[in-house]
Amino acid sequence: MLVVVPLDPPTADLAEHALERVGDDLPKRALADLYRATAIDVIRAVASSGGDLLINYRDAETLPETATDIDDPKGAVRSLTEEAIGDVTGVRFERQVGSTRSARIGNTVTHLLEREGVQSVAVLEPTAPLVGRTEIDGIAMALRRKDVVLGPAGTGELYVSAFAEPIDFTDVYEHQPIERVARAAADGATDLRVGFAPRVPLVSTPAGLRGTVLEMAARQTTDHPVPRATAEAVATFDKLGV
């Protein structure tokens, strides 16, 4: 399975955009640190799994106009990936194409499945630091029986959407994507088989951020893996007055 991580360059402006729903809870610098840390943990999880990693980055053509603090998007995401796993020889870096989030993800998935002949593609959010090798490899296994596998993150969000067959991606990621992606897969001529992965929260929502922090604290009392970079970032929040 090819695991696509749609990653913005980890700048303060773009982190504020990606984490806008928790922007009232954290200062801008903390948002940037959090986004960078969660992306590092997600990249490490993919690298530890049986999947191959593709970093799908936004460049000047698709970045929001508010992003004024980035000159080299590809260089920034490559540097972050190197920070996460060191050697990036086997990692693909491809720019996103499309005017909306749905279009960008749809173009990537459809191209990989139909043009490159990739057997299965998972799109994994960089803001789901609690995801681990077990979840990623489990999704790859599930795609042997299902055409589409969705990973709920709460409040209608997805932390991962995985495909062995393409769907009509029009507007499916714009609002409450779990319902829209499932409906696009199951409705009409496609009639694809849809499965679901275990729930993992996103730090991009207030409830998801609180849930992630609480679960990390719980894991630290056990021998269960803790997303190290995110835990280190969260530990500095008190110093920032959060």
C-alpha positions in Angstrom: 0.0 0.0 0.0 1.2 3.5 -0.9 0.5 5.9 2.0 0.1 9.5 1.0 0.5 12.2 3.6 -0.9 15.5 2.3 1.5 17.9 4.0 1.7 21.7 4.1 5.1 23.2 4.7 5.3 23.5 8.5 5.3 27.3 8.7 3.5 29.4 11.3 1.0 30.8 8.7 0.2 27.4 7.3 -0.1 25.7 10.7 -2.5 28.4 11.7 -4.5 27.6 8.6 -4.4 23.8 9.1 -5.2 24.0 12.8 -7.6 27.0 12.7 -10.3 25.2 14.8 -7.9 25.1 17.8 -6.4 28.5 17.1 -8.3 30.0 20.0 -6.7 27.5 22.4 -3.1 27.9 21.4 -0.8 30.8 20.3 0.4 30.9 16.7 3.9 29.6 17.6 2.4 26.7 19.5 0.3 25.8 16.5 3.4 25.7 14.3 5.2 23.5 16.8 2.2 21.2 17.2 1.7 20.8 13.4 5.4 20.0 12.9 5.4 17.5 15.7 2.3 15.6 14.7 3.6 15.4 11.1 6.8 14.0 12.3 5.1 11.3 14.3 2.8 10.4 11.4 5.7 10.1 9.0 7.5 7.9 11.5 4.5 5.7 11.8 4.3 5.2 8.1 8.0 4.5 7.9 7.7 1.8 10.6 4.8 0.1 8.7 4.8 -2.1 5.6 3.6 0.8 3.5 5.5 3.1 1.1 5.5 6.8 1.8 4.6 9.6 -0.5 4.6 13.2 0.7 2.0 15.1 -1.2 2.9 18.8 -0.6 1.3 22.1 -1.5 3.3 24.5 -3.6 2.9 28.1 -4.7 0.0 27.2 -7.0 -2.2 25.6 -4.3 -1.0 27.3 -1.1 -3.5 29.8 0.5 -2.8 33.5 -0.1 -2.2 34.0 3.6 0.9 31.8 3.4 3.5 34.5 3.1 6.3 32.9 5.1 7.5 30.1 2.7 9.8 30.3 -0.3 10.6 26.6 -0.9 7.7 24.4 -0.1 9.3 21.2 -1.4 12.5 21.9 0.5 10.5 22.5 3.7 8.6 19.3 3.6 11.7 17.3 2.6 13.6 18.8 5.6 10.8 17.9 7.9 10.7 14.3 6.6 14.5 14.0 7.0 14.1 15.3 10.6 11.5 12.5 11.2 13.2 9.5 9.6 16.7 10.5 8.5 17.2 8.8 5.1 14.5 9.8 2.6 15.9 7.9 -0.4 12.8 5.7 -0.7 10.3 8.5 -0.1 8.4 10.1 -3.0 7.7 13.9 -3.0 4.9 15.0 -5.3 3.2 18.3 -5.4 -0.6 18.5 -5.1 -2.7 19.6 -8.1 -6.2 21.0 -7.8 -8.2 24.0 -6.7 -9.9 22.4 -3.7 -9.0 19.8 -1.1 -11.3 17.2 -2.7 -9.8 17.9 -6.1 -6.2 17.6 -4.8 -6.8 14.3 -3.0 -8.9 13.0 -5.8 -6.3 13.8 -8.5 -3.6 12.1 -6.4 -5.5 8.9 -5.7 -6.9 8.5 -9.2 -3.6 9.1 -10.8 -1.8 6.6 -8.6 -4.5 3.9 -9.1 -5.3 4.4 -12.8 -2.2 5.8 -14.3 0.6 4.2 -12.2 -1.2 1.0 -11.4 -0.7 1.2 -7.7 -2.8 -1.5 -6.0 -4.0 0.5 -3.0 -3.6 4.1 -1.8 -4.2 5.5 1.7 -4.4 9.2 2.4 -3.3 9.8 6.0 -3.7 13.1 7.7 -0.5 14.6 9.3 -2.6 15.7 12.3 -3.3 12.2 13.6 -0.2 11.5 15.8 -1.7 8.5 17.6 -1.9 6.5 14.4 0.6 3.6 14.5 2.0 0.8 12.5 -0.8 -1.5 13.6 -3.5 0.7 12.2 -1.6 1.3 8.9 -0.9 -2.3 8.3 -4.4 -3.2 9.3 -5.8 -0.9 6.7 -3.6 -2.5 4.1 -5.0 -5.9 5.1 -8.6 -4.7 5.0 -8.1 -3.4 1.4 -7.7 -7.0 0.4 -11.4 -7.5 1.2 -12.8 -4.0 0.8 -12.5 -1.4 -2.0 -12.5 1.6 0.4 -11.5 1.7 4.0 -12.3 4.8 6.1 -10.8 5.8 9.5 -13.1 7.9 11.6 -11.7 10.8 13.7 -14.9 12.0 15.3 -17.4 14.7 14.4 -17.6 13.4 10.8 -13.9 13.8 10.1 -11.5 11.2 8.6 -7.9 10.6 9.7 -7.4 8.2 6.8 -9.2 7.2 3.7 -7.9 4.3 1.7 -8.7 3.0 -1.8 -8.3 0.0 -3.9 -10.7 1.6 -6.5 -11.2 5.3 -7.2 -14.5 7.1 -6.5 -16.0 10.3 -7.6 -14.1 12.7 -5.4 -16.2 15.8 -6.2 -16.6 17.8 -2.9 -16.3 14.7 -0.7 -13.7 16.3 1.6 -15.3 19.7 2.0 -17.6 18.9 5.0 -18.1 15.8 7.1 -16.1 13.6 4.8 -16.8 10.3 6.4 -20.4 10.3 5.2 -19.6 11.8 1.8 -16.8 9.5 0.9 -18.8 6.4 2.1 -21.8 7.6 0.0 -19.6 8.2 -3.1 -18.2 4.7 -2.8 -21.4 2.9 -2.1 -23.9 4.8 -4.3 -24.6 4.7 -8.0 -22.6 2.7 -10.5 -19.5 2.2 -8.3 -21.2 0.1 -5.5 -17.9 -0.4 -3.9 -17.3 -2.4 -0.7 -16.7 0.0 2.3 -14.9 -0.9 5.5 -13.9 1.0 8.6 -10.6 1.3 10.5 -10.3 1.9 14.3 -11.0 5.5 15.4 -8.0 7.9 15.8 -8.4 11.6 16.8 -7.1 14.6 14.9 -5.4 17.4 16.8 -7.1 19.9 14.3 -10.3 19.9 16.4 -10.6 21.0 20.0 -12.1 17.6 21.1 -9.5 15.8 19.1 -6.6 17.8 20.6 -7.9 17.2 24.1 -8.4 13.5 23.4 -4.9 13.1 22.0 -3.3 14.9 25.0 -5.3 12.7 27.4 -4.5 9.5 25.6 -0.8 10.3 25.4 -0.8 10.9 29.2 -2.5 7.6 29.7 -0.1 5.8 27.4 2.9 7.2 29.4 1.7 5.2 32.4 2.0 2.0 30.4 4.3 0.4 27.9 2.1 1.5 24.9 3.9 3.5 22.3 3.7 7.3 22.7 4.1 9.7 19.7 7.3 11.2 21.0 7.5 14.5 19.0 3.9 15.4 19.8 4.4 14.6 23.5 7.4 16.8 23.6 5.6 19.7 21.9 2.6 19.4 24.2 4.9 19.4 27.2 6.1 22.9 26.3 2.6 24.4 26.2 2.6 25.4 29.8 5.8 27.3 29.2 4.0 29.2 26.5 1.2 30.2 28.9 -1.4 27.7 27.5 
